[in-house]
Amino acid sequence: MNHSPSIRLIDLSTGYTTPKRQIVIANRINATINQGELTCLLGANGAGKSTLLRTLSGFQPPLAGEIQLMGKSLKAYSDKQLARVIGVVLTDKCEIRNMSVMELVGLGRSPYTGFWGTLGETDREIVHQALARVKIERFARRMIQTLSDGERQKVMIAKALAQETPIIFLDEPTAFLDFPSKVEIMQLLHELSRGMGKTVFMSTHDLELALQIADKIWLMDREKGLRVGTPEDLALDGALDHFFEREGVAFDEETGLFRIDHTFQRVVRLEGEGSRYAMARKALARNGIQAERGLDASLTIRCGATPGAPFTIITPDGEKEVRTIEELLRLVD
């Protein structure tokens, strides 16, 4: 897979110009976005993620610097040319009614169909291929208003695919979705970047998913600036930990994910392996009890390894078995 840069930002500053002053949100960004990669833009509200995406899409001008798309300055593209280079999926819910999925995805062909928007045989085939790519062929005749939020988001991605652009920008594409749908959309976007060689650049608040699925992460902050790298490199150099540093939240270098940093009031010795050990440890930590192997404690909990095996609570006064973590918590509380 070719991972050569398809987008270059050179001393780019983004923000707004009012009649009285210039408001700079991000200053002097120098970075590249690669073909064939899914890049996720992370940052707190107000960090400038949406402003950056609008600037890269040509919806608002940069305050300074240059944006190069496919080796050519953004300013050198006409609107018609740009529509064949960039596909954009915005965060707004699709409220279109009385239009079929096929008709909406067909609008992605408008840069090629001229004023009347009549689809030819080639255009219809490209629309069918886009529907197949996102696995929504069965929805082709359905009306948009009958779809779930996740299904509508797939339709908008299919529309961007029908546009046949090498670059796709997405602003919070998982914002209104349940967790399984979030995972499905993120995996779909990663598959499109790898399988079709697309440059996929998206903003998101779904930190945990981005760290597990994205090829590159952009950490954007108005004070700390921009950090770019693979999730693993940003974890190893401490960027993730420092960037999202909050009281009660800690970055786990072993898993590469964030966890709640619990405050413990007591300790127990926890023995065992596998998922039952992990779930017992998690539940006890949530209740202010540090539970680890090898701890010196008056109370020991032994986790059975097989499904349905008991948890054995061992104290100086004897042993007691329970079958569920709920019972375990009640006894050790």
N, C-alpha and C positions, 0 to 999 in steps of 0.2 A: 504493500500500500504506500502510495506517495503521500508524505506528510509535509510537503513544501508549503511555505506561507502563502495563503491566498488573501490575507488582509494584513496590512501594515499600518500602524499608528505611529506617526512621527511628530513628536512634541505637541501632541493633541491636547487642547484645553477645551472643556465643555462647560456649558452654562447658558446664561440668558443675558441679553442686553435690554435694559429699560431706558426710557428717555433720559433718566438722570445718571445711571451708572451701569457698570458691567458686573454681573454676579457670576463668579467662577465657582463651579462645583468640583470639577476634576482638572488638575493642572499638569501640563507637560507629560502626557502619557506616551511612553515609547514601548510598544509591544507588538507581537505578531499573533495571528490566529491561523492554525494550520488546516489544510485540506485533509479530509478523511478523519477528523477528530471531533468529538463532542466536547465543547468547552462551556463550563458553567460559571456564570458571574454571580458571586456571592457578596453580600454586604447588608448592613442594617438599613432600615428605612431612612431615606434622606441621604444615603451615601452617593447617589447619582447614577444608579443602575439604569433606570428608565431613560434618563437624559442621555446617557452614553449610547443606548440602543437607538434612540431616535436620531441621534447625530450620525451614527454609523449607517442608518437606513436612509439618510438624506432628508429626513422630515424636518430637521432644524439645522442651521449652519453651525460649524464649530466656531469657537471664539478665536482660536489660533491653531496653527499646525496643519498637518495634512493627513488625509485618509487615502490609502491606496487599496483598491479592490482589483484582484487579478492582475496586478502590475500596472494599473492605470489609476490616475487620480480620480477620486469621487467627483470632483468638480468638472471633470472632462466628459462625464456621462450625460446624455440627454435623459429625460424621464422615461422614454420608451426603451432606451438601451439599459437603463438601470433596472427596469422591470424584468429584464431577461437575465439579470445577474443576481438580484436579491429577491428572495421570498420572505415575507414578514407575517408572523402569527402573533397577534396582540393578545393582551391579557383579558380584554373585555369578553364577557359572555356573548356568544352568538345568539342574537335575538331575532334572526331572520325567520319569517313565517311564510307559509304557502309556497315554498320552494323545495324541490326534492334534493336529496344528497347529490345525485348525478348532476343536476343543474348548478348547484353551488360549486362543486369541484370543477365543473366545466368553466367557471369564471376564471379559474387559474390560467386558462388559455388566452385570455384577453390580450396579452402583449403580442400575440401572433395572429389573431383572427380579424383584426381591423375594426372599423367603426361599428359594424352591425353585429359583431360577435358570433357569427355563424360558424359552428363547428364542422370541419370537414372529417373525412374518414380517419385521417392520421390523428387529428385532435381527439376524436372519440376513443381511439385506441389508447392514446396517452392517458386519458381520463380513466379508462378501465384499468390500466396498469397501475395508476396511482391508488385507486381503490383497493386493488389486490395487494399492493405493497403494505398498506396499513390494515389489511384483512377486514375490510368493511364492504366487500362486494355485495353481501346479502342486504345491505342497507340502501342500495343504489336507488330504489324507487320510493323509499320512505321519505316523509316530509320532515324537515329539520326540527320542527317543534315537537316531534314525537320521540326524539332521541334523548338519552341521558347526557349529563355534562361531559362525561368521559368520551362518549360516542361522538358528540359534537366536536370535541377537541381533535379527535382523529380525523374528522371530516376536514377541519381547517388545515391540518397537516397534509392531508391528501391534496387539498387545493394548492398548497405551496409546492408539493411535488409535481403536480400537473403544470405548474409554471416553468418547470425545467430550469431552475436556476442553480448555479454551483454553490450558492451561499443561502442559508436559511437562518434568519434571526427570529427568536421567540422570546416574548416578554411574559414571564411567569406562566408557562403553559400548563402547570399542574395546580394552579391556585385554587380552583373550585372543586377539586377531585377528592374522592376517598382514597385511602392509602393503596389498596390494590391497583386502582386506576392510575395513581401517580407512578407506581413502579412500572406498570405496563407502558405508559407514555415515555418514561425515561429510557426504558429498554428499547422501545421502538426508535427513538431518536438516535441512540447509540448504534443500533443496527443500520439505520439509514446512513450515518456518517461512515461507518466501516464498509457496508455492503455496496454503497453507491458512490463513495468518495466525496460526499457532501461536506462542506464546512458548516457545522451546526454550532451556533453560538446562542446561549440562552441565559436569561436572568432567572433566579429562583431563590426562594426562601427554604427550600427543602434540603437543608444542609446534609443530613445523614444520607439521603439518596445520592446527592451530588458526589459525596466523598467515595461512594461505592461504585458509581457507574461512569462518572466523567473521566475523560482522558486528561484534561487540563482544568485547573481551577484558577479563576481570577478573584482575588480577595480585594474588594474595593472599600476604601474608607476615606472620608474627607480630610482627616487629620493624618492618618498613617500612610496614605497613598495607596498604590497598587502593588500587590504581590502576585506573581504568576508562577505556576509550576504544576507538576503532577500532584495529586493528593498525597502520595507517599513522600515526595520530596518536601512538600510544605509541612508534613507531619514531622519528618526527621529533623528539619532545621528549626523547629519550634514556632514557625509562622502561624500555624493553625491555633496552637495553644494561646499565643499572645494576642492573635487577632480577635478571638472570641472569648477572651478572658473575662469571666464574670464570677462573682462570689457564688459558690455552690455548684459550679460547673467545672469539670476537668476533662482534659483530652487524654484518652487512653491510647498510649502508643502501641500497645499490643494489638488492639482491634482496629486502630485507625479511626475510631469514632468517639463522639463525646458521651460522657456519662454524668449522672448526678453525683456530686461529691458530698456524700452523706456525713453528718456529724454523729459519732458513735458515743453511746453512754455506757456500753458494756461489751464484753467479748465472750464468745463461746468457741470451743474447738469443733470444727466441722470436718468430718471424714467422709470420703467417698470419691466417686468419679462421675463423669458424664452429665447428662442433662438434669438429673434429679439433684445432684450436688449444686449445679449452677443455679437452678431455680430456687433451691433452699437458701443459698448464699444471697441471691438477689432479694428475696422476700425479707430475710433477716436484716439486711442492710437498710431496706426501706423503713424498718421499724427501729432503727438506731442501734442495731446489734452487729458488731464486727464478727464475721464468721470466716475462719481460715483454717487450713491444715497447719498443724504444728504450734498453734497458740496454747499458752499455758492458761487454762481456765478450769473452773470447778464444774462446768457443765460441758458435756460432749454430745454431739449429734452425729449419728452414723447413718448415712444415706444408702439405702439398698440400691444396687446397680440395675436390677431388672425392672421393667414396667410393672407398676402395682406393688413393688416391694415396700416394706414399711420403713419409716424413719424411726430410729431408735434413740431415745433420749436417755443419757447415762449421767446419773448424779451420784454423790457419795451414798445416797439412801437407796439406790437401786436403778432399775431400768424400766422404761415404759415405751411401748410401740404405738405409733399413730400412722394412719394411711394417707392423710392429706396435709398439705402445707398449712391450711387453715387451722387444723387441729394442732399442728406443731407450734404455730405462732401463739395460740391460746395458752399452751402449756409453758412456754418459755417467757412469756410476757411478764 
